[in-house]
Amino acid sequence: MAEVIDMQMMRYINLFSKTTRIQTTKVFVYNNQIIFVVPKSKVSVAIGRDAVNAKKLNEILRKKIKIVAMPTVENNEGIEKFIKDVVAPVEFNGIEIRGDSLVLNAGRQSKAALIGRGRQREKELTDVLKNFFGIAKLRIA
């Protein structure tokens, strides 16, 4: 799937690579957080000792920053781990993949937090799943 990177996202990528010295092309916004996706082996380097890189980016951008590992697409566990990293601290029970749709099983409180006001978080998560895994539909149950 091709992902369109606008100028704002390009600025985030450039700032991230200058601060952490790690290249990435995957950045998105979820729940007013800027989330950078890096290879699994580079996550600790990207965060930095005592989270110095994450704190520096947080101060410069004045937004919450999250750095997560690149997902493995081979199995559902990789997709589930990636979604857990993105939506943390909200927890869910599990996922089911049926063709090009994904069902996210969550409790009552978690369901409300995952959907968000005006379905904003649900739309953001749907875009992320479409770009990373080619999953067109998201249902939160």
C-alpha positions in Angstrom: 0.0 0.0 0.0 1.3 3.4 -0.9 1.2 6.0 1.8 1.1 9.7 1.1 3.5 11.8 3.2 2.5 15.4 3.5 4.9 18.3 4.3 4.2 18.2 8.0 5.0 14.5 8.2 8.1 15.1 6.2 9.2 17.7 8.8 8.6 15.2 11.6 10.7 12.5 9.8 13.6 15.0 9.2 13.6 16.1 12.8 13.4 12.5 14.0 16.4 11.5 11.8 18.5 14.5 12.9 17.7 13.9 16.6 18.1 10.1 16.7 20.3 9.5 13.7 17.9 6.7 12.6 16.1 6.8 9.2 12.4 6.1 9.1 9.6 6.7 6.6 6.8 5.7 8.8 5.2 8.3 11.0 1.5 9.0 11.8 -0.6 10.8 14.3 -2.9 8.8 16.6 -4.8 10.3 19.6 -2.8 13.6 19.4 0.5 11.7 19.6 3.1 11.5 17.0 4.1 7.9 16.5 7.4 7.0 14.8 7.8 3.4 13.5 11.4 2.1 13.4 13.0 -1.3 12.9 12.7 -3.5 16.0 16.5 -3.5 16.5 16.7 0.3 16.5 13.9 1.1 19.0 16.1 1.4 22.1 18.7 3.5 20.1 15.8 5.8 18.8 14.5 6.3 22.3 18.0 7.0 23.7 19.7 6.5 27.0 17.3 7.7 29.7 14.8 8.6 26.9 16.8 11.6 26.0 15.8 11.6 22.3 12.1 11.1 23.0 12.2 13.9 25.6 14.0 16.2 23.2 11.5 15.6 20.4 8.7 16.0 22.9 10.0 19.5 23.9 10.6 20.6 20.3 7.3 19.5 18.9 5.3 20.1 22.1 3.4 16.9 21.5 3.6 13.5 23.0 6.0 11.2 21.1 5.8 7.4 20.9 8.4 5.2 19.2 7.2 1.7 18.3 8.7 -1.3 16.5 8.0 -2.1 12.9 5.3 -4.8 12.7 5.9 -8.3 11.4 3.2 -9.1 8.9 3.7 -12.9 8.8 1.3 -13.7 11.7 -1.5 -12.2 13.7 0.7 -11.8 16.8 2.8 -9.2 15.0 -0.3 -7.2 14.1 -1.7 -7.5 17.6 1.6 -6.4 19.2 1.7 -3.4 16.9 -1.8 -2.3 17.7 -1.2 -2.8 21.4 1.9 -0.5 21.1 -0.1 2.1 19.2 -3.2 2.3 21.4 -1.4 1.9 24.8 -2.4 2.5 27.6 -5.8 1.4 26.4 -6.1 -2.4 26.5 -8.1 -4.8 24.4 -8.8 -8.6 24.6 -7.7 -9.7 21.2 -8.1 -9.4 17.4 -9.7 -11.5 14.7 -8.7 -11.1 11.1 -11.3 -12.0 8.5 -10.2 -11.3 4.9 -9.6 -7.6 4.6 -11.3 -6.7 7.9 -10.2 -6.7 11.5 -12.3 -7.2 14.6 -10.9 -5.7 17.8 -12.4 -7.3 20.9 -12.5 -4.9 23.9 -14.3 -4.3 27.1 -16.9 -1.6 27.6 -14.5 1.2 28.8 -11.8 0.2 26.4 -14.2 0.2 23.5 -15.2 3.8 24.2 -11.6 4.8 24.5 -10.7 3.1 21.2 -13.6 4.6 19.3 -13.1 8.2 20.6 -15.3 11.2 20.4 -16.9 11.5 17.0 -15.2 8.2 16.1 -11.9 10.1 15.6 -9.6 7.4 17.0 -11.3 4.7 15.1 -10.8 6.6 11.9 -7.1 7.2 12.7 -6.6 3.5 13.6 -8.3 2.4 10.4 -6.0 4.6 8.3 -2.9 3.1 10.1 -4.1 -0.5 9.5 -4.8 0.3 5.8 -1.3 1.7 5.3 0.6 -1.0 7.2 -1.4 -4.2 6.6 -3.9 -3.4 3.8 -6.8 -4.0 6.2 -9.7 -1.9 4.8 -12.3 -2.3 7.6 -12.0 -2.1 11.4 -14.7 -3.1 13.8 -14.5 -2.6 17.5 -16.6 -5.1 19.5 
